[in-house]
Amino acid sequence: MPSTLPDVRDPVAEAYQRMAPCFGRSETRARSRRYLTGLLSTTERKNGWHLAEQSGERHPRGVQRLLDEAEWDAEAVRDVLRQYAVDYLGQPSGVLIVDETGFLKKGTKSAGVARQYSGTAGRRENQQVGVFLAYASERGCALIDRELYVPQEWFDEPSRCQHAGIPATRRFATKPQLAQQMLTRAFAAAVPARWVVGDCIYSSEELRHWLEAQGQAYVFAVTSAHAIWEQGEQIPTTELVARHPELGWVRWSAGEGSQGPRRYDWAWMRLPYTSAPAMAHWLLIRRSLSLPEEYAYYRVYGPEATSLPELIAVAGQRWQIEVAFEAAKGEVGLDHYEVRLWQAWYRHITLALLGHAALVVARTAAALAKKGT
């Protein structure tokens, strides 16, 4: 970590200082700071009207222009965000987490909106879905990258994409493919991460094989229907576990939850798949204590010397991104935006993620200062 800790009383200061060069015009630069300050304020709703009022303005036109029309590069701010988080949270044992969250919307004009499922609502709703990358370490967890998922139906109507400002060069990408794009950027930026983790949506064979080619360890949840090759046949995970009663179960916590340690019974088995030297494949199995008939499964690729307690701890890291989503929505208005255009979505989301990272860094600094570090 940098030798100088940020001022915990003003989490905007360093975040703004870092992103300021991304804004060529002084007016836009000043507006971006007011926007970031508004996101970190106690204003209940962080939409255009309320952020304008919080800045002492009588109309949201200036706020809207910052998101819709002003000249600045949200990708450059995203790069600043990523480096800012790594500078203060980075550790060699860090974990990159991929996941998605939904943004409920009315109407059909917001870029990428459709009736689709997300865990946010727990059902199919009219919403936008963003795929996110978080960085987690013992120092904290911050969201460092984002991509808007655009369903195929949008690309079937080019005029609809044009009206929403979706670039003509954009093509349909699955959620795992969007995750790969963000991971590619993180690896290129040398983000220190020992593991990549994600839920079932991101356990595609394509993404797993790509990570293996990068020499990157991962832990991905898979469904009970996920098939494993054994003795020349593909066997669903549920049946595979039933075939191996010799599996030894251990009771272990996957980390602290809101109601204390998240304890489960765990078992693992090595899989006979080809791997790089000193690497191995496993199936990790989790069994509920209160409902022993409930199982969860994980595909694992990692160093051969990895211990079961480490894998359990890594699997438990995925929950951190859900906590980060909740905090970003509740504290910096990640989902409070009222924009329709592609560019405006990326701009609001990026500034909100920077605001959230500033809070995480400030809290980390405060904790370290309290310890006298």
For each residue, the residues with C-beta under 8 A, 3 or more apart:
1: 5 87 88 90 139
2: 5 87 88
3:
4:
5: 1 2 8 365 368 369
6: 11 13 14 88 358 361 362 365
7: 10 11 13 14
8: 5 11 362 363 365 366 369
9:
10: 7 13
11: 6 7 8 14 15 40 355 358 359 361 362
12: 15 16 33 36 37 40 355 358
13: 6 7 10 16 17
14: 6 7 11 17 18 84 358 361
15: 11 12 18 19 36 84 354 355 357 358 361
16: 12 13 19 20 32 33 36
17: 13 14 20
18: 14 15 80 83 84
19: 15 16 22 23 32 36 77 80 81 354
20: 16 17 23 29 32 33
21:
22: 19 72 73 76 77 80
23: 19 20 28 29 32 72
24: 28 29 71 72
25: 28 29 70 71
26: 29 30
27: 30 31
28: 23 24 25 31 32 66 70 71 72
29: 20 23 24 25 26 32 33
30: 26 27 33 34
31: 27 28 34 35 62 63 65 66 70
32: 16 19 20 23 28 29 35 36 66 72 351
33: 12 16 20 29 30 36 37
34: 30 31 37 38 51 55
35: 31 32 38 39 51 63 66 351
36: 12 15 16 19 32 33 39 40 351 354 355 358
37: 12 33 34 40 41 54 55
38: 34 35 41 43 46 50 51 54 55
39: 35 36 46 51 332 333 351 352 355
40: 11 12 36 37 331 332 355 358 359
41: 37 38 54
42:
43: 38 46 50 51 53 54
44: 50
45: 49 50 333 336
46: 38 39 43 50 51 332 333 336 337 352
47: 50 51 60 333 336 337 338
48: 51 52 60 63 64 338
49: 45 52 53 60
50: 38 43 44 45 46 47 53 54
51: 34 35 38 39 43 46 47 48 54 55 60 63
52: 48 49 55 57 58 59 60 62 63
53: 43 49 50 56 57
54: 37 38 41 43 50 51
55: 34 37 38 51 52 63
56: 53
57: 52 53 60 62 63
58: 52
59: 52 62
60: 47 48 49 51 52 57 63 64
61: 64 65
62: 31 52 57 59 65 66
63: 31 35 48 51 52 55 57 60 66 67
64: 48 60 61 67 68 339
65: 31 61 62 68 69 70
66: 28 31 32 35 62 63 70 347
67: 63 64 70 337 339 341 343 344 347 348
68: 64 65 339 341 343 344
69: 65
70: 25 28 31 65 66 67
71: 24 25 28
72: 22 23 24 28 32 76 77 347
73: 22 76 77
74: 77 78 343 346 347 350
75: 78 79
76: 22 72 73 79 80
77: 19 22 72 73 74 80 81 350 351 354
78: 74 75 81 82 144 145 146 350 353
79: 75 76 82 83 189
80: 18 19 22 76 77 83 84 354
81: 19 77 78 84 85 144 350 353 354 357
82: 78 79 85 86 135 144 145 185 186 189 191
83: 18 79 80 86 87 189
84: 14 15 18 80 81 87 88 354 357 358 361
85: 81 82 88 89 90 135 142 144 357 360 361
86: 82 83 89 90 135 144 189 191 192
87: 1 2 83 84 90
88: 1 2 6 84 85 139 140 361 364 365
89: 85 86 94 135 136 137 139 140 141 142 360 361 364
90: 1 85 86 87 94 135 137 191 192
91: 94 137 138 139 192
92: 192 194
93: 137 138 194
94: 89 90 91 135 136 137 191 192 193 194
95: 135 136 137 193 194 195 196 197 314 317 320
96: 133 134 135 136 183 186 191 193 195 196 197
97: 133 134 135 136 141 196 197 198 317 318 320 321
98: 131 132 133 134 179 182 183 196 197 198 202 321
99: 131 132 134 198 199 202 318 321 322 325
100: 118 119 129 130 131 132 149 175 201
101: 118 119 120 129 130 132 325 329 335
102: 116 118 119 120 121 125 127 128 129 130
103: 120 127 128 129 130 335 337
104: 120 121 125 126 127 335
105: 110 113 126 127 128
106: 126
107: 110 113 126
108: 113 126
109: 113 163 164 340
110: 105 107 113 128 164 339 340 345
111: 128 148 150 154 164 165 166 340 341 342 345
112: 128 129 148 149 150 151 154 164 166 342 345
113: 105 107 108 109 110 126 127 128
114: 126 127 151 153 154
115: 124 125 126 127
116: 102 124 125 127 129 151
117: 121 123 124 125
118: 100 101 102 121 125 127 129
119: 100 101 102 122
120: 101 102 103 104 127 325
121: 102 104 117 118 124 125 127
122: 119
123: 117
124: 115 116 117 121
125: 102 104 115 116 117 118 121
126: 104 105 106 107 108 113 114 115
127: 102 103 104 105 113 114 115 116 118 120 121
128: 102 103 105 110 111 112 113 148 149 345
129: 100 101 102 103 112 116 118 148 149 175
130: 100 101 102 103 146 147 148 149 349
131: 98 99 100 146 147 148 149 175 178 179 182
132: 98 99 100 101 143 145 146 147 182 321 325
133: 96 97 98 143 144 145 146 179 182 183 186
134: 96 97 98 99 141 142 143 144 320 321 324
135: 82 85 86 89 90 94 95 96 97 141 142 144 186 191 193
136: 89 94 95 96 97 140 141 317 320 321
137: 89 90 91 93 94 95 140 141
138: 91 93
139: 1 88 89 91 364
140: 88 89 136 137 360 361 363 364
141: 89 97 134 135 136 137 320 321 323 324 360
142: 85 89 134 135 324 353 356 357 360 361
143: 132 133 134 146 321 324 325 328 353 356 357
144: 78 81 82 85 86 133 134 135 186 191 353 357
145: 78 82 132 133 182 185 186
146: 78 130 131 132 133 143 182 346 349 350 353
147: 130 131 132 173 178 181 182
148: 111 112 128 129 130 131 342 345 346
149: 100 112 128 129 130 131 173 175 178
150: 111 112 154 155 161 166 170 172 173
151: 112 114 116 154 172
152: 155 156 172
153: 114 156 157
154: 111 112 114 150 151 157 160 161 164 166
155: 150 152 158 161 170 171 172
156: 152 153
157: 153 154 160 161
158: 155 161 162 168
159: 162 163
160: 154 157 163 164
161: 150 154 155 157 158 164 166 168 170
162: 158 159 165 166 168
163: 109 159 160
164: 109 110 111 112 154 160 161 340 341 342
165: 111 162 341 342 343 344
166: 111 112 150 154 161 162 170 342
167: 170 342
168: 158 161 162
169:
170: 150 155 161 166 167
171: 155
172: 150 151 152 155
173: 147 149 150 177 178 181
174: 177 178 204
175: 100 129 131 149 178 179 201 202
176: 179 180 201 202 204 206 207
177: 173 174 180 181 206 207
178: 131 147 149 173 174 175 181 182
179: 98 131 133 175 176 182 183 198 202 207
180: 176 177 183 184 206 207 210
181: 147 173 177 178 184 185
182: 98 131 132 133 145 146 147 178 179 185 186
183: 96 98 133 179 180 186 187 196 211 216
184: 180 181 187 188
185: 82 145 181 182 188 189
186: 82 96 133 135 144 145 182 183 189 191 193
187: 183 184 190 191 214 216
188: 184 185
189: 79 82 83 86 185 186
190: 187
191: 82 86 90 94 96 135 144 186 187
192: 86 90 91 92 94
193: 94 95 96 135 186 196 216
194: 92 93 94 95 217
195: 95 96 217 218 219 302 314 317
196: 95 96 97 98 183 193 211 216 217 218 219
197: 95 96 97 98 218 219 220 314 315 317 318
198: 97 98 99 179 201 202 203 218 220 221 318
199: 99 202 203 220 221 318
200: 203 220 221 222 223
201: 100 175 176 198
202: 98 99 175 176 179 198 199 207 220
203: 198 199 200 207 208 220 221 222 226 299
204: 174 176 207 208
205: 208 209
206: 176 177 180 209 210
207: 176 177 179 180 202 203 204 210 211
208: 203 204 205 211 212 218 220 299 301
209: 205 206 212 213
210: 180 206 207 213 214
211: 183 196 207 208 214 216 217 218 301
212: 208 209 215 216 275 276 279 301
213: 209 210
214: 187 210 211
215: 212 276 279
216: 183 187 193 196 211 212
217: 194 195 196 211 279 300 301 302 303 306
218: 195 196 197 198 208 211 299 300 301 302
219: 195 196 197 284 298 299 300 302 311 314 315 318
220: 197 198 199 200 202 203 208 298 299
221: 198 199 200 203 296 297 298 315 318
222: 200 203 226 237 297 298 299
223: 200 226 237 297
224: 236 237 238 295 297
225: 236 237
226: 203 222 223 236 237 297 299
227: 234 235 236 237
228: 234 235 236 237 240 271 283
229: 232 233 234 235 272 273
230: 233 235 240 243 272
231:
232: 229
233: 229 230
234: 227 228 229
235: 227 228 229 230 239 240 243
236: 224 225 226 227 228 239 240
237: 222 223 224 225 226 227 228 240 241 283 285 297
238: 224 241 242 295
239: 235 236 242 243
240: 228 230 235 236 237 243 244 269 283
241: 237 238 244 247 267 285 295
242: 238 239 245
243: 230 235 239 240
244: 240 241 247 269
245: 242
246:
247: 241 244 267 268 269 285
248: 267
249: 265 266 267 287
250: 265 266 267 308
251: 263 264 265 266 289
252: 263 264 266 308 309 312
253: 256 261 262 263 312 316
254: 262 263 264 286 312 313 315 316 319
255: 261 262 313 316 317 319
256: 253 260 261 262
257: 260 261 262 319
258:
259:
260: 256 257
261: 253 255 256 257
262: 253 254 255 256 257 316 319
263: 251 252 253 254 289
264: 251 252 254 286 287 288 289
265: 249 250 251 286 287 288 289 292
266: 249 250 251 252 284 285 286 287 308 312
267: 241 247 248 249 250 284 285 287
268: 247 282 283 284 285 300 308 311
269: 240 244 247 282 283 285
270: 280 281 282
271: 228 280 281 282 283
272: 229 230 281
273: 229 281
274:
275: 212 279 280 281 301
276: 212 215 279
277:
278: 303 304 305
279: 212 215 217 275 276 301 302 303 304
280: 270 271 275 301 302 303 304 306
281: 270 271 272 273 275 299 300 301
282: 268 269 270 271 299 300 301 302 311
283: 228 237 240 268 269 271 297 298 299 300
284: 219 266 267 268 297 298 299 300 311 312 315
285: 237 241 247 266 267 268 269 295 296 297 298
286: 254 264 265 266 295 296 297 298 315
287: 249 264 265 266 267 292 294 295
288: 264 265 291 292 293 294 295
289: 251 263 264 265 292
290:
291: 288 294
292: 265 287 288 289
293: 288
294: 287 288 291
295: 224 238 241 285 286 287 288
296: 221 285 286
297: 221 222 223 224 226 237 283 284 285 286
298: 219 220 221 222 283 284 285 286 311 315
299: 203 208 218 219 220 222 226 281 282 283 284
300: 217 218 219 268 281 282 283 284 306 311
301: 208 211 212 217 218 275 279 280 281 282
302: 195 217 218 219 279 280 282 306 311
303: 217 278 279 280 306
304: 278 279 280
305: 278
306: 217 280 300 302 303 310 311
307: 310 311
308: 250 252 266 268 311 312
309: 252 312 313
310: 306 307 313 314
311: 219 268 282 284 298 300 302 306 307 308 314 315
312: 252 253 254 266 284 308 309 315 316
313: 254 255 309 310 316 317
314: 95 195 197 219 310 311 317
315: 197 219 221 254 284 286 298 311 312 318
316: 253 254 255 262 312 313 319
317: 95 97 136 195 197 255 313 314 320
318: 97 99 197 198 199 219 221 315 321 322
319: 254 255 257 262 316 322 323
320: 95 97 134 136 141 317 323 324
321: 97 98 99 132 134 136 141 143 318 324 325
322: 99 318 319 325 326
323: 141 319 320 326 327
324: 134 141 142 143 320 321 327 328 356
325: 99 101 120 132 143 321 322 328 329 334
326: 322 323 329 330
327: 323 324 330 331 356 359
328: 143 324 325 331 332 334 352 353 356
329: 101 325 326 333 334 335 336
330: 326 327
331: 40 327 328 355 356 359
332: 39 40 46 328 352 355 356 359
333: 39 45 46 47 329 336 337 352
334: 325 328 329 349 352 353 356
335: 101 103 104 329
336: 45 46 47 329 333
337: 46 47 67 103 333 344 345 348 349
338: 47 48
339: 64 67 68 110 344 345 348
340: 109 110 111 164 344
341: 67 68 111 164 165 344 345
342: 111 112 148 164 165 166 167 345 346
343: 67 68 74 165 346 347
344: 67 68 165 337 339 340 341 347 348
345: 110 111 112 128 148 337 339 341 342 348 349
346: 74 146 148 342 343 349 350
347: 66 67 72 74 343 344 350 351
348: 67 337 339 344 345 351 352
349: 130 146 334 337 345 346 352 353
350: 74 77 78 81 146 346 347 353 354
351: 32 35 36 39 77 347 348 354 355
352: 39 46 328 332 333 334 348 349 355 356
353: 78 81 142 143 144 146 328 334 349 350 356 357
354: 15 19 36 77 80 81 84 350 351 357 358
355: 11 12 15 36 39 40 331 332 351 352 358 359
356: 142 143 324 327 328 331 332 334 352 353 359 360
357: 15 81 84 85 142 143 144 353 354 360 361
358: 6 11 12 14 15 36 40 84 354 355 361 362
359: 11 40 327 331 332 355 356 362 363
360: 85 89 140 141 142 356 357 363 364
361: 6 11 14 15 84 85 88 89 140 142 357 358 364 365
362: 6 8 11 358 359 365 366
363: 8 140 359 360 366 367
364: 88 89 139 140 360 361 367 368
365: 5 6 8 88 361 362 368 369
366: 8 362 363 369 370
367: 363 364 370 371
368: 5 364 365 371 373
369: 5 8 365 366 372 373
370: 366 367
371: 367 368
372: 369
373: 368 369
